C-alpha cells in the first residue's frame, strides 16, 4: 500500500504542475481574458471527471475477467499523462495556427472566437485530463485485487496522498519555472510520470492474491441506488460547488492584502490544499473512521465559509498569511474531511461507484466558479456571495441536528454559535470601506474601487493600487507622439487605468483606441477626469474590453503609436505577456511605417530591466530609453525606423495647443519644452540596462523573468 501512496503523492504533484503550466501556455497562445481562462479550467476539471467516470465503467465491465490488472492500467494512464508534457505545447501551437487560418478565411466575432478556441482547448487538454481522472478507478481496482481488506476505504487513502502531492505541487513548480521556464517544468513532470509508469508496470508482475483471497469489500456494496446514496451524491456536488465557488471570492478578498504576484496565489492554493490534507487525515485516523456524517458537521462547514469575512476585515491588524490561515483553513479542513468520507461511503471500494461520485464532485467544482464569478460577485459582491454559499449548509445542518436530537451539545447552543458567527460576519467590513469618498463597481473580472479627492484619488482593482494622477502617464502618450516623423492619425493604449494616457492621446485630435481587460475600469473614468464622459462619447474615442495582446493579434487596424502600461507591480501574475518578445511580435505588424511602440516599465530589479531591454532589442532595430520625470520608471521607445534626434524645443513645437495644456496640467514644469527636457536629459543607453545582468535571457512567454523571482531575489512580496 505504501507504493500506492507514493504513486498518488507524485501524481498529485504533477497534476498541479500541469494545470499551472498548461493554463499559462494556453493564455499565451490565445488570450488572458477571463472567459477564456474559465474555459481552460473548466475543460481541465471536466476532463478529470469524465476520465474518472469512464475508467470506473471500464473497470466494472472487466473486473470479472482474469488477467486484467489494475496496476497495468494505472501504468498506462501515467505513461500517457507523461506524453502530454511533450504534446500539449505542440497541440496548443497547432490550435493557434488553425485559429489564425480560420480567422483569415472566416472572420469570427469575439463570441465565435471563444467558441472555436473552446473546441480547440477541449480537443487539446480533454484527453490528457481524462487520463488523470482515470488514475483513481484504476488504482482502486489494483488495491481491490491485491489488498481486499484495504479496499473499502481505498479512495480516501489515495485522495489523502493526492492532496499531499498537490500541496507540494502548488509551491515547488514555481521554482522549476523560474529556473527552466514552462517547458522545462513540463519535462520534470514528464520524467516523474515516466517513473510512475515504470514502477507500476514492474510491480504488476508481483504475486496476485490467491483465488481464496479474492478482493471483496469488508462491507457489502449497494447495487441499487438508495435515498442515502442519492443524498451523498448531492452532497458531493454541493461540496465541489461550494469549495471552488468560495475560492473565487477568496482571490478577490485576499488579493488586497497579498498582492497579485504568483506567490500570493500560490499561498492561497497551498493553504487550501494543506488544510484539505489535514481534514482528510483526520477522517483517516483512529476512531473517526467509524464516524457518520452529522448535521453539526454540515453546519460547521457552512459557518467556516464566513470566517474569510472576519479574516479580511482591515480593522483587524494581522500578518497577511495569518489572514489566509484564518479564512481558508477551517473551511478547507471541513471539506477535506467530508469529501473522502462521502466517496468511501458511496463506493465501499468499488472503482465504478468511486469514479461516478468523483465525477459528480468535479461537476460541482466546475459550476462553483462560474456561478460565483459570473453571477454572485458581480450582482451581490464578496460578502453576500459567501453568505449565499454558507447558508444552505447552515440551514441543512441545523435542521438535521434538531431532527437527530443530539445530546452531546444541546441544539440551542449550536444555534447560538451559528447566530454569533453570522452576526460577526455581517458586521465585518471590506477593504473598500477604508476609502472615502469612493465608487465601487463589481464585474465578472474584478472589484474596482475609485476613491479619494483631488490629487489623492486612487484606482484599486481587487484592492491593489493601479495608478495615481501623475504626469508620468501623460508622458506615455506625448513623448512617442512628439517623436513621430509625421503628424499622427491614430494610437492605441493597452491598459486603460485612470484613462490619463487615453485622454492625452485624444488631446492631439487623433483617434485613440484603449484596450482594458476589466469592464468596470473605464466606467470610473469620470471619477478621475471631469471631462471623462464627454471624451468617451467622442467619435475619436474607442474603448475595447478585451485582452490587449488578443486585440492586437486580431485587429486589422494600424496605429502610429502603441502605448503599453501593464498593471503594477511589475511582478504581477501574467504581466509578462505584455513585455515578452512574442507580444512585441504581435504588436509590430499593427504599427504604420515609422510608428513607435512605447513601453512603460516601472522600477524593477536589474534582471527584469535587462530582460525587458533585451526583448525590445531583439524585436526592434531602433530602441531608446528614458528615465521618467519624478525619477521613477522607464519609457522605452521602439521602432523599425530610426528615431530622430529631436531637441526638447522640437518636441514641444509639435504639440497642438490642447496637447500642451494636457501635458502641463499636473506639472511639474511650467512649459512643454522644460517638461520634455527633464525626460531627454535622463536618456540612458539601452546597453547600460542590459549590462546590469548580461546573462539573463530576453523576456519571453516561456521565461517570465519578472513574475518568478524567489530564487533570484530571495523574497516574496
Secondary structure, 3 states (H helix, E strand, C coil): CHHHHHHHHHHHHHHHHHHHHHHHHHHHHCCCCHHHHHHHHHHHHHHHHHHHHHHHHHHHHHCCCCCCCHHHHHHHHHHHHHHHHHHHHHHHHHHHHHHHHHHHHCCCCHHHHHHHHHHHHHHHHHHHHHHHHHHHHHHHHHHHHHCCCCHHHHHHHHHHHHHHHHHHHCCHHHHHHHHHHHHHHHHHHHHHHHHHHHHHHHHCCCCCCCHHHCCCCCCCCCCCCCHHHHHHHHHHHHHHHHHHHHHHHHHHHHHHHHCCEHHHHHHHHHHHHHHHHHHHHHHHCHHHHHCCCCHHHHHHHHHHHCHHHHHCCCCCCCCHHHHHHHHHHHHHHHHHHHHHHHHHHHHCCCHHHHHHHHHHHHHHHHHHHHHHHHHHHHHHHHHHHHHHHHHHHHHHHHHHHHHHCCCCCCHHHHHHHHHHHHHHHHCCCCHHHHCCCEEEEECCCCEEEEECCHHHCEEEECCEEEEECCHHHHHHHHHHHHHCCCCCCEEEEECCCCCHHHHHHHCCCCEEEEEECCCCCHHHHHHHCCCHHHHHCCCCEEEEECCHHHHHHHCCCCEEEEEECCCCCCCECCHHHHCCHHHHHHHHCCEEEEEEEEEEECCCCHHHHHHHHHHHHHHCCEEEEEECHHHCCEEEEEECCCCCCCCHHHHHHCCCHHHHHHHHCCCCCCCHHHHHHHHHCCEECHHHHHHHHCCCCCCECCECCCCCCHHHHCCCC
